[in-house]
Structures are given as C-alpha cells and as structure tokens.
C-alpha cells in the first residue's frame, strides 16, 4: 500500500469550469498511485488568476493553463502566478489541443507533464 504524502494542490485556468473539473478528475484518478493530487479551484478568466491565487486557504503547487488560451495569454498567466507563488509548477496545455485532438489527448499530455514536474510521490 502506498504511503500517504502531503496533498499536491492544483489550480486550473479554464473558461469551461466543468470541463476542467472532469479532465483534472481523470488525471487525478490515473495518477493516484504515484501522487496525492487535489484540484482546489478553477478560474474561468485569466483576469481573475491573481484574485483566485490570493484567496486560497492552501497554496497550490501546480497551475494548469487550458488549451483555450493563446500562447501569449498562457505566458501572461504563468508569469503572474509565479510572481505570486515562487516555486509554483505550471503546465500550459498546447493551444488548440483539446479542439483538435480531444480530451484524451489533453489527459495524456497532462499525465506526461505531471510525471516530469518532480513532484513528491507516494512511496
């Protein structure tokens, strides 16, 4: 049985909150043996990222930026978030990935990225 580790809190920036919740839930389920992931919040506006991050009771370790945003918008979100939370790990889903290849491609991309973030794993 894996040893419990501290939760790894995830926030997402996705303008369809239900879809973000569904995709992150699949990711959490798929990686539950390796990680103790918890999706704590989503904002559907890049203009609300600062407010969201400042309002959370827990400090997130990972921010996931949706493929709905352009590369420029993703860069702005990541810069802002890292300025507020030093050491924050980020995953920017390639713009258009969900529209072009679907949710399975997004989940596969997220899995690959999470495995490479150097997050604490269950032992």
N, CA, C and O of each residue as an XYZ file, in Angstrom:
492
protein
N       0.846     -1.191      0.000
C       0.000      0.000      0.000
C       0.884      1.244      0.000
O       1.823      1.330      0.791
N       0.599      2.210     -0.876
C       1.419      3.419     -0.929
C       1.320      4.237      0.357
O       0.270      4.276      0.999
N       2.406      4.881      0.719
C       2.425      5.773      1.863
C       1.767      7.090      1.469
O       1.988      7.603      0.371
N       0.969      7.623      2.364
C       0.300      8.895      2.104
C       1.322     10.026      2.180
O       2.111     10.084      3.123
N       1.313     10.898      1.223
C       2.147     12.096      1.250
C       1.221     13.301      1.293
O       0.021     13.197      1.038
N       1.799     14.429      1.617
C       1.009     15.659      1.641
C       0.337     15.868      0.288
O       0.900     15.513     -0.748
N      -0.854     16.439      0.293
C      -1.537     16.689     -0.984
C      -0.761     17.669     -1.857
O      -0.086     18.573     -1.363
N      -0.872     17.467     -3.144
C      -0.338     18.394     -4.134
C      -1.551     19.126     -4.691
O      -2.376     18.541     -5.393
N      -1.648     20.408     -4.371
C      -2.819     21.193     -4.752
C      -2.664     21.750     -6.163
O      -1.623     22.291     -6.535
N      -3.732     21.598     -6.929
C      -3.762     22.037     -8.325
C      -4.828     23.105     -8.491
O      -5.929     22.982     -7.954
N      -4.500     24.154     -9.235
C      -5.500     25.117     -9.693
C      -5.477     25.104    -11.213
O      -4.465     24.783    -11.836
N      -6.609     25.457    -11.790
C      -6.691     25.477    -13.248
C      -7.264     26.802    -13.720
O      -7.999     27.482    -13.005
N      -6.901     27.141    -14.946
C      -7.416     28.338    -15.606
C      -8.059     27.844    -16.893
O      -7.380     27.546    -17.876
N      -9.389     27.765    -16.863
C     -10.137     27.164    -17.963
C     -11.498     27.839    -18.023
O     -12.191     27.912    -17.008
N     -11.899     28.335    -19.194
C     -13.166     29.061    -19.259
C     -14.394     28.161    -19.332
O     -15.513     28.658    -19.465
N     -14.207     26.856    -19.248
C     -15.321     25.918    -19.073
C     -15.022     25.104    -17.813
O     -14.429     24.028    -17.892
N     -15.436     25.622    -16.649
C     -15.077     25.014    -15.370
C     -15.454     23.535    -15.241
O     -14.698     22.756    -14.662
N     -16.595     23.150    -15.766
C     -16.990     21.748    -15.657
C     -16.017     20.846    -16.412
O     -15.667     19.764    -15.940
N     -15.589     21.295    -17.572
C     -14.630     20.511    -18.364
C     -13.293     20.412    -17.631
O     -12.667     19.352    -17.617
N     -12.860     21.507    -17.027
C     -11.614     21.488    -16.248
C     -11.728     20.473    -15.118
O     -10.815     19.679    -14.890
N     -12.851     20.506    -14.417
C     -13.078     19.586    -13.308
C     -13.026     18.133    -13.786
O     -12.413     17.284    -13.138
N     -13.669     17.853    -14.914
C     -13.701     16.491    -15.455
C     -12.305     16.008    -15.860
O     -11.901     14.900    -15.508
N     -11.575     16.841    -16.597
C     -10.243     16.435    -17.065
C      -9.265     16.244    -15.911
O      -8.484     15.292    -15.904
N      -9.310     17.150    -14.935
C      -8.404     17.020    -13.796
C      -8.798     15.807    -12.952
O      -7.927     15.140    -12.393
N     -10.100     15.512    -12.852
C     -10.539     14.321    -12.114
C      -9.993     13.048    -12.764
O      -9.571     12.124    -12.068
N     -10.000     13.001    -14.084
C      -9.430     11.846    -14.795
C      -7.932     11.756    -14.512
O      -7.413     10.677    -14.226
N      -7.243     12.888    -14.594
C      -5.805     12.928    -14.311
C      -5.516     12.425    -12.894
O      -4.630     11.596    -12.690
N      -6.270     12.934    -11.924
C      -6.078     12.536    -10.530
C      -6.281     11.031    -10.376
O      -5.489     10.356     -9.718
N      -7.330     10.517    -10.978
C      -7.607      9.083    -10.903
C      -6.477      8.266    -11.539
O      -6.026      7.268    -10.976
N      -6.033      8.698    -12.705
C      -4.988      7.964    -13.426
C      -3.641      7.975    -12.706
O      -2.856      7.036    -12.839
N      -3.373      9.031    -11.948
C      -2.070      9.164    -11.284
C      -2.134      8.944     -9.773
O      -1.178      9.250     -9.062
N      -3.254      8.415     -9.281
C      -3.436      8.292     -7.831
C      -2.423      7.371     -7.150
O      -2.151      7.530     -5.960
N      -1.871      6.423     -7.879
C      -0.860      5.546     -7.280
C       0.432      6.325     -7.023
O       1.099      6.106     -6.012
N       0.784      7.233     -7.938
C       2.030      7.997     -7.809
C       1.896      9.254     -6.949
O       2.813      9.593     -6.202
N       0.756      9.946     -7.050
C       0.626     11.265     -6.430
C      -0.670     11.405     -5.643
O      -1.666     10.738     -5.920
N      -0.626     12.291     -4.656
C      -1.815     12.666     -3.898
C      -2.270     14.037     -4.413
O      -2.024     15.061     -3.775
N      -2.928     14.043     -5.563
C      -3.338     15.280     -6.228
C      -4.728     15.708     -5.778
O      -5.627     14.881     -5.618
N      -4.892     17.029     -5.573
C      -6.182     17.594     -5.189
C      -6.421     18.854     -6.024
O      -5.618     19.787     -5.995
N      -7.526     18.873     -6.765
C      -7.900     20.061     -7.544
C      -8.676     20.981     -6.616
O      -9.790     20.656     -6.205
N      -8.094     22.128     -6.285
C      -8.722     23.009     -5.302
C      -9.559     24.116     -5.908
O     -10.484     24.608     -5.262
N      -9.257     24.524     -7.141
C     -10.020     25.636     -7.704
C      -9.756     25.794     -9.193
O      -8.752     25.327     -9.731
N     -10.690     26.464     -9.828
C     -10.571     26.842    -11.235
C     -11.047     28.281    -11.356
O     -11.977     28.701    -10.669
N     -10.411     29.017    -12.220
C     -10.954     30.310    -12.608
C     -11.197     30.260    -14.100
O     -10.399     29.712    -14.860
N     -12.311     30.842    -14.509
C     -12.641     30.815    -15.933
C     -12.198     32.078    -16.647
O     -12.557     32.305    -17.803
N     -11.420     32.898    -15.960
C     -10.951     34.146    -16.555
C      -9.475     34.354    -16.235
O      -9.044     34.213    -15.090
N      -8.720     34.688    -17.256
C      -7.303     34.966    -16.996
C      -7.140     36.241    -16.162
O      -6.096     36.464    -15.548
N      -8.180     37.068    -16.148
C      -8.125     38.304    -15.375
C      -8.405     38.068    -13.893
O      -8.224     38.975    -13.081
N      -8.844     36.865    -13.531
C      -9.159     36.534    -12.144
C      -8.104     35.648    -11.485
O      -8.278     35.228    -10.341
N      -7.020     35.361    -12.190
C      -5.993     34.468    -11.649
C      -5.421     35.021    -10.345
O      -5.306     34.289     -9.362
N      -5.067     36.285    -10.326
C      -4.477     36.896     -9.132
C      -5.436     36.796     -7.951
O      -5.038     36.404     -6.854
N      -6.699     37.151     -8.177
C      -7.707     37.092     -7.118
C      -7.854     35.671     -6.591
O      -7.911     35.454     -5.380
N      -7.914     34.714     -7.494
C      -8.049     33.317     -7.084
C      -6.865     32.885     -6.230
O      -7.050     32.354     -5.135
N      -5.667     33.107     -6.719
C      -4.480     32.644     -6.000
C      -4.343     33.311     -4.631
O      -3.900     32.678     -3.673
N      -4.717     34.573     -4.541
C      -4.624     35.286     -3.262
C      -5.725     34.878     -2.290
O      -5.587     35.089     -1.086
N      -6.811     34.300     -2.787
C      -7.943     33.960     -1.925
C      -7.899     32.534     -1.375
O      -8.669     32.198     -0.475
N      -7.028     31.711     -1.892
C      -6.996     30.310     -1.473
C      -6.440     30.151     -0.059
O      -5.523     30.865      0.345
N      -7.010     29.207      0.681
C      -6.539     28.895      2.026
C      -5.259     28.065      1.962
O      -4.384     28.191      2.818
N      -5.161     27.213      0.937
C      -3.961     26.397      0.732
C      -3.172     26.964     -0.443
O      -3.735     27.590     -1.341
N      -1.881     26.740     -0.422
C      -1.031     27.223     -1.514
C      -0.915     26.120     -2.562
O      -0.449     25.021     -2.261
N      -1.336     26.412     -3.789
C      -1.217     25.384     -4.827
C       0.242     25.180     -5.235
O       1.060     26.099     -5.194
N       0.537     23.936     -5.630
C       1.874     23.625     -6.121
C       1.921     23.596     -7.642
O       2.991     23.714     -8.240
N       0.736     23.435     -8.277
C       0.685     23.324     -9.734
C      -0.474     24.155    -10.272
O      -1.578     24.138     -9.726
N      -0.204     24.881    -11.350
C      -1.235     25.601    -12.096
C      -1.290     25.002    -13.494
O      -0.267     24.847    -14.160
N      -2.513     24.666    -13.930
C      -2.724     24.127    -15.272
C      -3.472     25.173    -16.082
O      -4.552     25.620    -15.697
N      -2.890     25.552    -17.198
C      -3.482     26.553    -18.081
C      -4.065     25.849    -19.305
O      -3.362     25.125    -20.010
N      -5.336     26.068    -19.544
C      -6.095     25.393    -20.593
C      -5.595     25.699    -21.997
O      -4.933     26.706    -22.247
N      -5.937     24.794    -22.901
C      -5.593     24.971    -24.319
C      -6.477     26.008    -25.001
O      -6.280     26.318    -26.176
N      -7.445     26.541    -24.273
C      -8.335     27.560    -24.837
C      -7.639     28.911    -24.983
O      -8.067     29.765    -25.760
N      -6.571     29.087    -24.231
C      -5.867     30.365    -24.248
C      -4.745     30.331    -25.277
O      -4.194     29.274    -25.581
N      -4.421     31.492    -25.801
C      -3.297     31.590    -26.739
C      -1.990     31.423    -25.966
O      -1.974     31.509    -24.738
N      -0.916     31.188    -26.676
C       0.398     31.054    -26.043
C       0.767     32.335    -25.292
O       1.363     32.272    -24.218
N       0.419     33.481    -25.847
C       0.704     34.765    -25.194
C      -0.078     34.874    -23.886
O       0.473     35.273    -22.860
N      -1.362     34.517    -23.924
C      -2.181     34.566    -22.711
C      -1.653     33.593    -21.661
O      -1.589     33.929    -20.478
N      -1.279     32.401    -22.086
C      -0.732     31.420    -21.149
C       0.538     31.952    -20.491
O       0.724     31.797    -19.284
N       1.399     32.570    -21.270
C       2.642     33.136    -20.739
C       2.346     34.205    -19.697
O       3.010     34.263    -18.662
N       1.351     35.055    -19.962
C       0.967     36.104    -19.009
C       0.457     35.501    -17.708
O       0.835     35.948    -16.625
N      -0.401     34.487    -17.810
C      -0.956     33.824    -16.630
C       0.169     33.198    -15.808
O       0.217     33.366    -14.590
N       1.058     32.488    -16.463
C       2.148     31.802    -15.768
C       3.079     32.804    -15.091
O       3.497     32.583    -13.954
N       3.405     33.887    -15.762
C       4.274     34.912    -15.178
C       3.630     35.510    -13.930
O       4.288     35.668    -12.901
N       2.356     35.839    -14.021
C       1.634     36.398    -12.881
C       1.607     35.403    -11.724
O       1.915     35.756    -10.585
N       1.239     34.165    -12.021
C       1.114     33.142    -10.979
C       2.448     32.878    -10.288
O       2.502     32.775     -9.063
N       3.518     32.768    -11.064
C       4.837     32.513    -10.474
C       5.335     33.712     -9.673
O       6.111     33.553     -8.731
N       4.890     34.909    -10.046
C       5.234     36.090     -9.269
C       4.567     36.085     -7.901
O       5.118     36.607     -6.932
N       3.388     35.497     -7.828
C       2.652     35.417     -6.568
C       3.074     34.220     -5.725
O       3.081     34.286     -4.496
N       3.426     33.124     -6.398
C       3.773     31.887     -5.692
C       5.111     31.377     -6.232
O       5.143     30.590     -7.179
N       6.208     31.824     -5.632
C       7.517     31.346     -6.079
C       7.587     29.816     -5.975
O       7.112     29.230     -5.003
N       8.170     29.198     -6.964
C       8.289     27.745     -6.964
C       7.082     27.018     -7.530
O       7.086     25.791     -7.630
N       6.050     27.763     -7.900
C       4.859     27.151     -8.493
C       5.245     26.440     -9.784
O       5.954     26.993    -10.625
N       4.775     25.224     -9.925
C       4.997     24.483    -11.169
C       3.799     24.748    -12.069
O       2.670     24.879    -11.596
N       4.055     24.826    -13.359
C       2.973     25.146    -14.285
C       2.970     24.188    -15.465
O       4.002     23.664    -15.883
N       1.765     23.982    -15.983
C       1.581     23.188    -17.187
C       0.686     23.995    -18.114
O      -0.452     24.315    -17.769
N       1.200     24.318    -19.283
C       0.419     25.021    -20.306
C       0.067     24.008    -21.389
O       0.933     23.540    -22.127
N      -1.211     23.683    -21.469
C      -1.661     22.743    -22.493
C      -1.542     23.451    -23.840
O      -2.006     24.583    -23.975
N      -0.937     22.819    -24.830
C      -0.757     23.489    -26.121
C      -2.069     24.069    -26.658
O      -3.083     23.373    -26.709
N      -2.047     25.345    -27.058
C      -3.263     25.967    -27.577
C      -3.908     25.123    -28.674
O      -3.254     24.688    -29.622
N      -5.212     24.907    -28.510
C      -5.979     24.174    -29.508
C      -5.943     22.665    -29.375
O      -6.626     21.975    -30.132
N      -5.164     22.121    -28.432
C      -5.041     20.664    -28.330
C      -6.391     19.988    -28.117
O      -6.695     18.993    -28.775
N      -7.198     20.515    -27.207
C      -8.499     19.901    -26.939
C      -9.401     19.968    -28.166
O     -10.062     18.986    -28.503
N      -9.432     21.107    -28.829
C     -10.291     21.274    -30.012
C      -9.845     20.375    -31.159
O     -10.678     19.840    -31.891
N      -8.542     20.209    -31.317
C      -8.014     19.429    -32.436
C      -7.985     17.925    -32.184
O      -8.279     17.133    -33.079
N      -7.626     17.536    -30.952
C      -7.410     16.111    -30.685
C      -8.283     15.532    -29.587
O      -8.297     14.317    -29.389
N      -9.013     16.378    -28.870
C      -9.943     15.882    -27.862
C      -9.365     15.736    -26.470
O      -8.171     15.917    -26.232
N     -10.277     15.399    -25.555
C      -9.935     15.292    -24.143
C      -8.905     14.231    -23.820
O      -8.087     14.421    -22.920
N      -8.925     13.106    -24.543
C      -7.939     12.054    -24.281
C      -6.522     12.557    -24.526
O      -5.600     12.217    -23.785
N      -6.352     13.365    -25.560
C      -5.030     13.932    -25.854
C      -4.605     14.892    -24.748
O      -3.433     14.942    -24.375
N      -5.560     15.650    -24.229
C      -5.255     16.582    -23.142
C      -4.828     15.809    -21.897
O      -3.826     16.147    -21.267
N      -5.584     14.774    -21.546
C      -5.239     13.979    -20.365
C      -3.869     13.323    -20.548
O      -3.062     13.312    -19.618
N      -3.604     12.786    -21.718
C      -2.295     12.192    -21.990
C      -1.174     13.205    -21.845
O      -0.128     12.904    -21.270
N      -1.393     14.408    -22.366
C      -0.402     15.477    -22.248
C      -0.179     15.823    -20.774
O       0.960     15.949    -20.325
N      -1.278     15.976    -20.027
C      -1.167     16.318    -18.610
C      -0.411     15.235    -17.836
O       0.441     15.545    -17.003
N      -0.720     13.978    -18.110
C      -0.021     12.889    -17.424
C       1.486     12.973    -17.671
O       2.285     12.877    -16.739
N       1.852     13.150    -18.908
C       3.267     13.245    -19.262
C       3.935     14.419    -18.553
O       5.044     14.291    -18.034
N       3.258     15.556    -18.534
C       3.817     16.741    -17.895
C       3.959     16.553    -16.390
O       4.993     16.893    -15.814
N       2.918     16.008    -15.747
C       2.966     15.822    -14.299
C       4.092     14.878    -13.899
O       4.766     15.103    -12.894
N       4.295     13.831    -14.674
C       5.366     12.886    -14.363
C       6.741     13.549    -14.433
O       7.685     13.084    -13.794
N       6.859     14.625    -15.200
C       8.129     15.321    -15.348
C       8.315     16.542    -14.466
O       9.334     17.224    -14.574
N       7.353     16.837    -13.590
C       7.437     18.046    -12.767
C       8.297     17.893    -11.511
O       8.602     18.884    -10.847
N       8.684     16.681    -11.188
C       9.479     16.473     -9.976
C       8.673     16.606     -8.699
O       9.214     16.996     -7.664
N       7.391     16.289     -8.756
C       6.519     16.381     -7.590
C       6.789     15.215     -6.641
O       7.222     14.147     -7.075
N       6.531     15.420     -5.329
C       6.728     14.313     -4.392
C       5.750     13.175     -4.688
O       4.558     13.396     -4.905
N       6.277     11.972     -4.691
C       5.447     10.809     -4.998
C       5.151     10.018     -3.733
O       5.801     10.176     -2.699
N       4.157      9.170     -3.854
C       3.875      8.229     -2.768
C       4.988      7.185     -2.797
O       5.457      6.806     -3.870
N       5.412      6.721     -1.623
C       6.486      5.726     -1.624
C       5.937      4.321     -1.511
O       6.703      3.358     -1.496
